[in-house]
Amino acid sequence: MTVRIDKLALIGIGLLGASIARACRRAGCAETIVCADINADHRREALTLGLVEEAHEDPAKAVAGADMVILCIPVGACADAAAAIRDAMKPGAILSDVGSVKEMIARSVAPHVRPDVHFIPAHPVAGTEQSGPSAGFAELFDNRWCIITPLENTDEAALRRLTAFWQALGSRTEIMDAKHHDLVLAITSHVPHLIAYNIVITADDLETVTEREVIKYSAGGFRDFTRIAASDPVMWRDVFLNNREAVLEMLGRFSEDLSMLQRAIRSGDGKHLYELFSRSRRIRRAIIDAGQETPAPNFGRNMPADKTTPEQGRD
Amino acid sequence: MTVRIDKLALIGIGLLGASIARACRRAGCAETIVCADINADHRREALTLGLVEEAHEDPAKAVAGADMVILCIPVGACADAAAAIRDAMKPGAILSDVGSVKEMIARSVAPHVRPDVHFIPAHPVAGTEQSGPSAGFAELFDNRWCIITPLENTDEAALRRLTAFWQALGSRTEIMDAKHHDLVLAITSHVPHLIAYNIVITADDLETVTEREVIKYSAGGFRDFTRIAASDPVMWRDVFLNNREAVLEMLGRFSEDLSMLQRAIRSGDGKHLYELFSRSRRIRRAIIDAGQETPAPNFGRNMPADKTTPEQGRD
């Protein structure tokens, strides 16, 4: 199914909004793209980069006449944005989002959506640690999954249209229950970000090891964690505040398992450590085979060319 | 200072041993390179790849006549190897290692070293998640730090020679006290590996989220952790067993900080979360500026070329 949108409105033109705009241009699936952003620099950049035809401060002005509106702002800002655009939305238009939390989005945004607008929450599982319009790129969604979490009464045609839109942007799509989405993402994304932020905090607060030493010797593993810990702090604050229950549940499991490893180290139980450590390679191999990760060692960082080809990168 | 070695013996020809051999060939600093390995496949591979002139099963045969001997085996195997080569070592030769733990290496290996041999522990902070001779490459040590932890009575000339050797291989070098090394590496390498292994274990053991889902949606952050969790399980078992005290201390700090984040999430303290999350970008920037990490977003994975140049990669 091909998709053709006369006017696409992006509320927020950061990494995600800008990447949607670029992927949309690449696919040629929108006639006009406009955006709204509270940040004047972002609006200027979006116009300079040719991401959008118009950049508004007022989201209501951006959505006027738009067939599809996508909220590309932190989860905690979505309800207010939905309220602000409510009256300006075109009848029959689709309203969606890109938030990493879905149950709370559905609950907080839905009351602000008119009955003649199709509100369908969605979450493209893609991103980088960078922010702002210039960080966006057309390939961000290629081969990544976009999880769509329709409400009970979601219109089938609108759902098909949103699905086709994300597929046109390069994504693979999946329909999921919002509550289950939040549980899956808690372990595959939210808790990983939390522990990455946490180890950076721990390292930064030590008295026995200096910050200079942490930086200097970070190639031993620490640097890997700093990537996702360099993600946008507002976005992630909102994720944790809005997916509290699932995150705390998964964090509880993580802490239990960590206590078990701690005990094994304290008691010198090498057999147990070896068994546990041996399970991980299989999972990584499966992720690489599923096309969700590069097979190149060290993510291909500073590698000679012959080591970054798929054949050589395999263990 | 240029360094010239008539015969270099590598005990163990996995990722590290093979990379030393290749970097040595590139630098042209060893006349002859030989290895010992208990794994017959590794010995065969090392010869086929042209990494070494001779590959022995018996380490004593490999070290005969060698000016420099480097133990490139898991920390827990070093004492036995030192005992096995003791009588075969050439008088005046240098014996070193590449282990990620230094105090225990010094303590367990030293008793097996003859007084006429210069034993100097060292640790190149470099590696990938892959194993075996074919995983090695000459560039592994380029611009990475090699930490040398001399004993109290270490001969100055031998220390200069080992330092020059690592610099010839592309490394930057630092002299450090073994105990401090173990503390620094506990936070920059050992605890990161432990929590990476741990989250893979947690994700794998869930009942509410399937392994297939974890794999499918791993691009949300989880996949980053699977890289270091795919590291060699024997090597890492030995690291944790031999740097127990420092790892448990750092792990205690990590867990305290995690409890604090958990409390902030539970109580909905967005201000605190934002403040903590805001600190990380500065640290990552410093690591990139120190030349220890790529500036490309997403480690440069699946990025268009214009996003992986240093200028574009900056936030």
Chai-1 contact restraints between the chains, C-beta under 6 A:
chainA,res_idxA,chainB,res_idxB,connection_type,confidence,min_distance_angstrom,max_distance_angstrom,comment,restraint_id
A,V125,B,Y217,contact,1.0,0.0,6.0,A-B,restraint_1
A,V125,B,A219,contact,1.0,0.0,6.0,A-B,restraint_2
A,V125,B,G220,contact,1.0,0.0,6.0,A-B,restraint_3
A,T128,B,P297,contact,1.0,0.0,6.0,A-B,restraint_4
A,T128,B,N298,contact,1.0,0.0,6.0,A-B,restraint_5
A,Q130,B,P297,contact,1.0,0.0,6.0,A-B,restraint_6
A,Q130,B,D315,contact,1.0,0.0,6.0,A-B,restraint_7
A,F137,B,P304,contact,1.0,0.0,6.0,A-B,restraint_8
A,F137,B,K307,contact,1.0,0.0,6.0,A-B,restraint_9
A,E139,B,P304,contact,1.0,0.0,6.0,A-B,restraint_10
A,R144,B,A219,contact,1.0,0.0,6.0,A-B,restraint_11
A,W145,B,Y217,contact,1.0,0.0,6.0,A-B,restraint_12
A,L183,B,T208,contact,1.0,0.0,6.0,A-B,restraint_13
A,L183,B,V209,contact,1.0,0.0,6.0,A-B,restraint_14
A,V184,B,V209,contact,1.0,0.0,6.0,A-B,restraint_15
A,V184,B,E213,contact,1.0,0.0,6.0,A-B,restraint_16
A,V184,B,Y217,contact,1.0,0.0,6.0,A-B,restraint_17
A,L185,B,G220,contact,1.0,0.0,6.0,A-B,restraint_18
A,I187,B,A203,contact,1.0,0.0,6.0,A-B,restraint_19
A,I187,B,V209,contact,1.0,0.0,6.0,A-B,restraint_20
A,T188,B,V214,contact,1.0,0.0,6.0,A-B,restraint_21
A,T188,B,Y217,contact,1.0,0.0,6.0,A-B,restraint_22
A,T188,B,S218,contact,1.0,0.0,6.0,A-B,restraint_23
A,T188,B,G220,contact,1.0,0.0,6.0,A-B,restraint_24
A,T188,B,F222,contact,1.0,0.0,6.0,A-B,restraint_25
A,S189,B,G220,contact,1.0,0.0,6.0,A-B,restraint_26
A,S189,B,G221,contact,1.0,0.0,6.0,A-B,restraint_27
A,P192,B,G221,contact,1.0,0.0,6.0,A-B,restraint_28
A,P192,B,F222,contact,1.0,0.0,6.0,A-B,restraint_29
A,P192,B,F225,contact,1.0,0.0,6.0,A-B,restraint_30
A,H193,B,G221,contact,1.0,0.0,6.0,A-B,restraint_31
A,I195,B,I195,contact,1.0,0.0,6.0,A-B,restraint_32
A,Y197,B,F277,contact,1.0,0.0,6.0,A-B,restraint_33
A,Y197,B,S280,contact,1.0,0.0,6.0,A-B,restraint_34
A,N198,B,D257,contact,1.0,0.0,6.0,A-B,restraint_35
A,N198,B,L258,contact,1.0,0.0,6.0,A-B,restraint_36
A,N198,B,L261,contact,1.0,0.0,6.0,A-B,restraint_37
A,V200,B,S280,contact,1.0,0.0,6.0,A-B,restraint_38
A,V200,B,I283,contact,1.0,0.0,6.0,A-B,restraint_39
A,I201,B,D257,contact,1.0,0.0,6.0,A-B,restraint_40
A,I201,B,L276,contact,1.0,0.0,6.0,A-B,restraint_41
A,T202,B,R253,contact,1.0,0.0,6.0,A-B,restraint_42
A,T202,B,F254,contact,1.0,0.0,6.0,A-B,restraint_43
A,T202,B,D257,contact,1.0,0.0,6.0,A-B,restraint_44
A,A203,B,I187,contact,1.0,0.0,6.0,A-B,restraint_45
A,T208,B,L183,contact,1.0,0.0,6.0,A-B,restraint_46
A,V209,B,L183,contact,1.0,0.0,6.0,A-B,restraint_47
A,V209,B,V184,contact,1.0,0.0,6.0,A-B,restraint_48
A,V209,B,I187,contact,1.0,0.0,6.0,A-B,restraint_49
A,E213,B,V184,contact,1.0,0.0,6.0,A-B,restraint_50
A,V214,B,T188,contact,1.0,0.0,6.0,A-B,restraint_51
A,I215,B,A286,contact,1.0,0.0,6.0,A-B,restraint_52
A,I215,B,I287,contact,1.0,0.0,6.0,A-B,restraint_53
A,I215,B,A290,contact,1.0,0.0,6.0,A-B,restraint_54
A,Y217,B,V125,contact,1.0,0.0,6.0,A-B,restraint_55
A,Y217,B,W145,contact,1.0,0.0,6.0,A-B,restraint_56
A,Y217,B,V184,contact,1.0,0.0,6.0,A-B,restraint_57
A,Y217,B,T188,contact,1.0,0.0,6.0,A-B,restraint_58
A,S218,B,T188,contact,1.0,0.0,6.0,A-B,restraint_59
A,S218,B,I287,contact,1.0,0.0,6.0,A-B,restraint_60
A,S218,B,Q292,contact,1.0,0.0,6.0,A-B,restraint_61
A,A219,B,V125,contact,1.0,0.0,6.0,A-B,restraint_62
A,A219,B,R144,contact,1.0,0.0,6.0,A-B,restraint_63
A,A219,B,Q292,contact,1.0,0.0,6.0,A-B,restraint_64
A,G220,B,V125,contact,1.0,0.0,6.0,A-B,restraint_65
A,G220,B,T188,contact,1.0,0.0,6.0,A-B,restraint_66
A,G220,B,S189,contact,1.0,0.0,6.0,A-B,restraint_67
A,G221,B,S189,contact,1.0,0.0,6.0,A-B,restraint_68
A,G221,B,P192,contact,1.0,0.0,6.0,A-B,restraint_69
A,G221,B,H193,contact,1.0,0.0,6.0,A-B,restraint_70
A,G221,B,I228,contact,1.0,0.0,6.0,A-B,restraint_71
A,F222,B,T188,contact,1.0,0.0,6.0,A-B,restraint_72
A,F222,B,P192,contact,1.0,0.0,6.0,A-B,restraint_73
A,R223,B,I287,contact,1.0,0.0,6.0,A-B,restraint_74
A,R223,B,E293,contact,1.0,0.0,6.0,A-B,restraint_75
A,D224,B,D224,contact,1.0,0.0,6.0,A-B,restraint_76
A,D224,B,I228,contact,1.0,0.0,6.0,A-B,restraint_77
A,F225,B,P192,contact,1.0,0.0,6.0,A-B,restraint_78
A,T226,B,I283,contact,1.0,0.0,6.0,A-B,restraint_79
A,T226,B,R284,contact,1.0,0.0,6.0,A-B,restraint_80
A,T226,B,I287,contact,1.0,0.0,6.0,A-B,restraint_81
A,I228,B,G221,contact,1.0,0.0,6.0,A-B,restraint_82
A,I228,B,D224,contact,1.0,0.0,6.0,A-B,restraint_83
A,A229,B,S280,contact,1.0,0.0,6.0,A-B,restraint_84
A,A230,B,S280,contact,1.0,0.0,6.0,A-B,restraint_85
A,A230,B,R281,contact,1.0,0.0,6.0,A-B,restraint_86
A,A230,B,R284,contact,1.0,0.0,6.0,A-B,restraint_87
A,P233,B,Y274,contact,1.0,0.0,6.0,A-B,restraint_88
A,P233,B,F277,contact,1.0,0.0,6.0,A-B,restraint_89
A,P233,B,S278,contact,1.0,0.0,6.0,A-B,restraint_90
A,W236,B,F277,contact,1.0,0.0,6.0,A-B,restraint_91
A,R237,B,G270,contact,1.0,0.0,6.0,A-B,restraint_92
A,R237,B,L273,contact,1.0,0.0,6.0,A-B,restraint_93
A,R237,B,Y274,contact,1.0,0.0,6.0,A-B,restraint_94
A,F240,B,I265,contact,1.0,0.0,6.0,A-B,restraint_95
A,F240,B,L273,contact,1.0,0.0,6.0,A-B,restraint_96
A,L241,B,G268,contact,1.0,0.0,6.0,A-B,restraint_97
A,L241,B,G270,contact,1.0,0.0,6.0,A-B,restraint_98
A,R244,B,I265,contact,1.0,0.0,6.0,A-B,restraint_99
A,L251,B,Q262,contact,1.0,0.0,6.0,A-B,restraint_100
A,R253,B,T202,contact,1.0,0.0,6.0,A-B,restraint_101
A,F254,B,T202,contact,1.0,0.0,6.0,A-B,restraint_102
A,D257,B,N198,contact,1.0,0.0,6.0,A-B,restraint_103
A,D257,B,I201,contact,1.0,0.0,6.0,A-B,restraint_104
A,D257,B,T202,contact,1.0,0.0,6.0,A-B,restraint_105
A,L258,B,N198,contact,1.0,0.0,6.0,A-B,restraint_106
A,L261,B,N198,contact,1.0,0.0,6.0,A-B,restraint_107
A,Q262,B,L251,contact,1.0,0.0,6.0,A-B,restraint_108
A,I265,B,F240,contact,1.0,0.0,6.0,A-B,restraint_109
A,I265,B,R244,contact,1.0,0.0,6.0,A-B,restraint_110
A,G268,B,L241,contact,1.0,0.0,6.0,A-B,restraint_111
A,G270,B,R237,contact,1.0,0.0,6.0,A-B,restraint_112
A,G270,B,L241,contact,1.0,0.0,6.0,A-B,restraint_113
A,L273,B,R237,contact,1.0,0.0,6.0,A-B,restraint_114
A,L273,B,F240,contact,1.0,0.0,6.0,A-B,restraint_115
A,Y274,B,P233,contact,1.0,0.0,6.0,A-B,restraint_116
A,Y274,B,R237,contact,1.0,0.0,6.0,A-B,restraint_117
A,L276,B,I201,contact,1.0,0.0,6.0,A-B,restraint_118
A,F277,B,Y197,contact,1.0,0.0,6.0,A-B,restraint_119
A,F277,B,P233,contact,1.0,0.0,6.0,A-B,restraint_120
A,F277,B,W236,contact,1.0,0.0,6.0,A-B,restraint_121
A,S278,B,P233,contact,1.0,0.0,6.0,A-B,restraint_122
A,S280,B,Y197,contact,1.0,0.0,6.0,A-B,restraint_123
A,S280,B,V200,contact,1.0,0.0,6.0,A-B,restraint_124
A,S280,B,A229,contact,1.0,0.0,6.0,A-B,restraint_125
A,S280,B,A230,contact,1.0,0.0,6.0,A-B,restraint_126
A,R281,B,A230,contact,1.0,0.0,6.0,A-B,restraint_127
A,I283,B,V200,contact,1.0,0.0,6.0,A-B,restraint_128
A,I283,B,T226,contact,1.0,0.0,6.0,A-B,restraint_129
A,R284,B,T226,contact,1.0,0.0,6.0,A-B,restraint_130
A,R284,B,A230,contact,1.0,0.0,6.0,A-B,restraint_131
A,A286,B,I215,contact,1.0,0.0,6.0,A-B,restraint_132
A,I287,B,I215,contact,1.0,0.0,6.0,A-B,restraint_133
A,I287,B,S218,contact,1.0,0.0,6.0,A-B,restraint_134
A,I287,B,R223,contact,1.0,0.0,6.0,A-B,restraint_135
A,I287,B,T226,contact,1.0,0.0,6.0,A-B,restraint_136
A,A290,B,I215,contact,1.0,0.0,6.0,A-B,restraint_137
A,Q292,B,S218,contact,1.0,0.0,6.0,A-B,restraint_138
A,Q292,B,A219,contact,1.0,0.0,6.0,A-B,restraint_139
A,E293,B,R223,contact,1.0,0.0,6.0,A-B,restraint_140
A,T294,B,R301,contact,1.0,0.0,6.0,A-B,restraint_141
A,P297,B,T128,contact,1.0,0.0,6.0,A-B,restraint_142
A,P297,B,Q130,contact,1.0,0.0,6.0,A-B,restraint_143
A,N298,B,T128,contact,1.0,0.0,6.0,A-B,restraint_144
A,F299,B,F299,contact,1.0,0.0,6.0,A-B,restraint_145
A,F299,B,R301,contact,1.0,0.0,6.0,A-B,restraint_146
A,R301,B,T294,contact,1.0,0.0,6.0,A-B,restraint_147
A,R301,B,F299,contact,1.0,0.0,6.0,A-B,restraint_148
A,P304,B,F137,contact,1.0,0.0,6.0,A-B,restraint_149
A,P304,B,E139,contact,1.0,0.0,6.0,A-B,restraint_150
A,K307,B,F137,contact,1.0,0.0,6.0,A-B,restraint_151
A,D315,B,Q130,contact,1.0,0.0,6.0,A-B,restraint_152
